[in-house]
Amino acid sequence: MSPRSYQHILALVRVTAFFHGRAYVLPQDVKEIYCDTNRHRIVRSIRAQTENVPADALLNEVLSAVPIP
């Protein structure tokens, strides 16, 4: 993720928290928007395409591999 895309995602996460009635961001907010904001960055392999593995499944694997602080 580039620094500029990180700034945009941070802004979206803040807006998501605001819509949930909070002035602070939770890890749930990041998980809520992560797939929608990064789906276009995923280039699936030929194998993933033939096995119909969606980009969201790959992104969820990334999210599950990162520990929540």
C-alpha positions, 0 to 999 in steps of 0.5 A: 500500500502506498503512503497516499492510499494509506492516508485515504484508507485512514480517512475512510476508517475515520468516517466509518467510525463517525457513522457508527457514532464514535470519535475513535477508530476500532480495528473492526472499522478497518476490517469493515472497509479493507476489502472494498478499498483494496480489492482493485489492488489484487492480481490473482494468479492463474490458479486462483482464477481457475479455482474461482478464489475471490479477491476478498478471500485473499484479502481476508487471509491478509487481515487474519495474518496481521495481529490486532494490537 
